[in-house]
Amino acid sequence: MTQLPIDEILDIVAQKALIDRSKLNPTAKLADLNVSSLDMVEVMFALEDKFGIELPFNANTNADEFETVGDVIALVEKQLAVKKGASGG
């Protein structure tokens, strides 16, 4: 099984949302970390670029679906699995 890129995801979240990397873990609430919707858009674009995936994210409609850092990780993992399945690899 492929190693999931959790550290890379957390690095991107920390960089784009200007958060101390040590504060990031899957149970950390984005609201508690003061991650704005604009920050989330930046994070999503960076994750899409990094992993070559498309994330179904719209700050106006589904930002509420992302309550924790773990929600972001889960979405990336899901899209990576879809991509892997689509490529037959």
N, C-alpha and C positions, 0 to 999 in steps of 0.2 A: 504494500500500500504506500502511496506517495505521502511524503511528509507534508502536512498542511502548513501553509506559510503564515502562521499566526504572528510570529515575531515581525515579519515584514509588514503585515497589516497594521500591527501596533505602531511600528516605526512611522508608517505613513500617517496614521491618525495623529500621532504626537507631533509630527512635523507640520502638517497642514492646519491642525487646530491649535498649534502652539501650546501644547500641554506637556508637562514633565512626563517623560516616558515611564518613570517609575510609578506614576499614579494610574497607569492603564492596566486593567485586567478585565477579563470577560464579564465580571459582575459590576464593574464601574458604570454608574449611570451617566449618560451623556449630559443631562441637565445639571448634575452635580459638578461636572467638569467644565460647565459653562461653554459647551460646544454649541455655537449658533447654527442656524439653518444654512447660512452662507459657508461656514466652516465645513458642514456636512457635504455640501455640493463640491467643495474643493477636495475633500477626502474621497468622495465617490469618483470624481474625474481621475484623481491620482491612482486609485485602485484599478480602475478600468484600464488605464494606460499601462500600469505595472504588469497586470496579469492577462491583458488581451481579452478582457471579457466585457459584457454589457451588463450594467446593474440597473434594474428597474427601480429608479429612484427619482422622485419629484419632490422637491422641498416643500411645495405648496400642498401636496396631497398625501404623501405617505411618510413624512418626516416623523410622525408620531409612532410609526412602526419600529423605529429605532430608539429603544429606551436605554439599552446598555451597549457597551463596547462588544459584548458577545453577540448581540443582534447583527452588528456590522460584520463580524467574523463569520457568522452563520450564513449570511447572504453571499459573501464572497465564496465560501466553501461550496454553497449550493450552485452558484453560477460556474465555478470551476468544474464541478461534477457534470453539469449540463454540457459544458464545452468539451470535456473529455469524452462524454458519451456521444456527442455529435461528431467528433473527429474519429470515433471508432478506436480510440486509444485509451 
